[in-house]
Amino acid sequence: MASYEVLSNAPSSVLDGWSVVEGEAVNAADRLRAEVALERSVVAFEAQEFRAVLSVVAPQEQGDQRAPLNLVAVLDKSGSMQGEKIRLVKQTMIFMLRYLCEKDSLGIVEYGSDVKVTCPLTRCDAAGRERLKAAVEKIQISGQTNLSGGLLKGLELHKEVARLAGSPKQTVQVGNLYRLLPDDEAAARAANGEHYGRIEEPPIGCPRVHEWTVAVRFNKPEDEALVQKVVFELHETFRDPIVEVQQPPFQLTRLGWGTFEVMITLHMKDGRELKVDHMLSFDQAETFRPVLLPLTGSASWGAAASSAAASVASSVGLGSFWNLCTNSAERAEEMPEDRAARLAAGLDPDAVVRSTFLFTDGHANCGITESGAICSATLAMLDELSSCKSTISTFGFGQDHRAEMLQRIADAGEGSYSHVQSEDQIAECFGEALGGLLSTTHQNVSLKLELAPGVQFDRAFTTFPVEPTQDGVKVELGDLFAEERRDVLISLRLPAAQNEALQALGRLTASGFSVVQTRSEQELKPLMLERRAQVPETPGHPQVERHWNRHLTHDALERGRTAADRRRPSGSWMRRSRRWANHRWSSTAMPPLWVSWAICTTAGPTCRPARPTSRSARRRWRCATRCTRSNVKPMALR
């Protein structure tokens, strides 16, 4: 089970009437994890700037479990690919097929002057591999290079879905009822020793006043009749953490002092097990959400469907800021009707990794030919794909391929660029791109920071998209590979404090869709520090210091490059300057001034030639210096 938070209204709390008691994280290694590193844990009363590092960490790979991959290969068969290039492309496709399994799908688009879908998205089972391999071997060189048309058609192919031989799914309602006990009833039940915990007394300041009933509800009696029993797995602090309910209604009522995630297993009469989870919510009297499960099953679906039960969006009402900080019941938004229809057909768009591989030499001479225009059209198509958005990786073939164009396309598609020079390099070039796709654990990962009243957001030092929200910011991080970590350095402005106390800065929410578990995952982390009148000098958090130093170094290098670019003369001017300088001072002992100046300006803006000693040379030196400062050519060159 996931980590849990405890609600408390202890009088000593400083968090707007609520305090946080963090529970032990259980099985956290297989879930998305949020981390916070504060510059210091104790700061003075004065208003000040404060830095922190917000992090999200993907879990480790879980054996052979991974998400299905929908891959589209866009192949250049134009005349410029004749000979060794097209042979390498075919060898590369055969290499790729070895690493795709039956749950993956591969589509092939070939282009010359015209664009053709050679194979739609095809499952890579034994029969599918043979069809795909035969299609690759039949590709023949012809036409010009309509690169833009081929790439856009390849992206469009992701709108199609490989057909599944599976059963339809039925909707069930999963959630909980909630009642806050009156003081007299809570006292009476406490006096009678009526509780379900392993310990007699709950944590200090956390009375057992929360009565909840977790339940699985069915829309049709015939659906409920398919279930043999339902097993509820509670938090380990309960005396009986695993409870079986053998007959309808499939629900469980308990009394406790905090929220946690309940794991629910439906044991079907045909022997299958369907799993779903629910985070208890104390925000309102009833909190239920729709979940689609293959209750009827089928022979072709088999046991594989038992692990594919997807937990979908919650429509839980939201409470106050600090209630949210201590209640992890906030989940994804309510399930849209179009997605519900696709889920009902057994096709969850979020549970698939999508990518497009472009194989070409980049010599576009048909359709859109300019790099910037191709990238703009690509970005527009990616926006249209919405939930079917794909990454793009490019592979250049031949020594004469256009590396700059392919790199720009890969950057626009958030993928990688590689140069395939020979057959021996195929494995090396495709190891990073294909290996990363096969180890993707989470998609659409984001970090959302909600700030407490008085705390202001200053800046995020990152290239990831940062979107302001009503009370903070949201940073979109894209997809994560197994064990991948992404850090975001931020700067906050803290208000002045009056008393020594624990101050809450806000809360961090890391969220993303697990393509392995086929569910949305989320973890909350509070940001808190201590305010004191006197604070001893102590070093900052090493992680924050490291990221801040990286930022300072990067910023200094960028400013140096920008300054050098502004002052560096063009190539044609350099050549004319060199000829003029050599001619002008060929009879003197002084080195050519403009050659020296050109060499110095490439080293940095502070480098200058030494001041000459003779009167005539000093006049020339002053003229050159004035021209250097104003970036104007001397009169002799105008």
Helices and strands as residue ranges (DSSP letters): E 5-6, E 21-22, G 28-30, E 33-38, E 42-44, E 48-57, E 69-76, G 79-81, H 84-98, E 105-111, E 115-123, H 126-137, H 147-156, G 157-159, E 170-180, H 183-191, E 210-218, H 221-224, E 227-233, E 242-245, E 250-256, E 258-259, E 261-268, E 273-279, E 286-293, G 302-307, H 321-326, H 337-344, G 349-351, E 353-360, H 371-385, G 386-388, E 391-397, H 403-412, E 417-420, G 423-425, H 426-438, E 440-451, E 456-461, E 466-468, E 472-481, E 485-494, E 501-514, E 519-532, H 542-567, H 571-584, H 593-603, H 615-630, G 635-637
